[in-house]
Amino acid sequence: MKTFYQFLMTERNSGSNDPIAQFANNAFYDQSFPKQSIYYDDISEYLEENASYLPSMTIFDEAWQTFKDHNN
């Protein structure tokens, strides 16, 4: 099973205005991102406390749903 971070990296696109692509681009440069986690609560808590680059947790929720859809 892929980690959420591995999934998110497939969404990177430096030329895109898509919020999930921008989230992925920023997470790539976040050295503290919980790269090994597959748990929603762990990643959500990290982002709420540390990810000033994420303008809305809704973006994370949408990305998480896509991640779950691809891993079922």
Secondary structure, DSSP 8 states (H G I E B T S, - for coil): ---HHHHHHTT--TT---HHHHHHHHHHT-TTS-TT---HHHHHHHHHHH-TT-S-HHHHHHHHHHHHHHT-
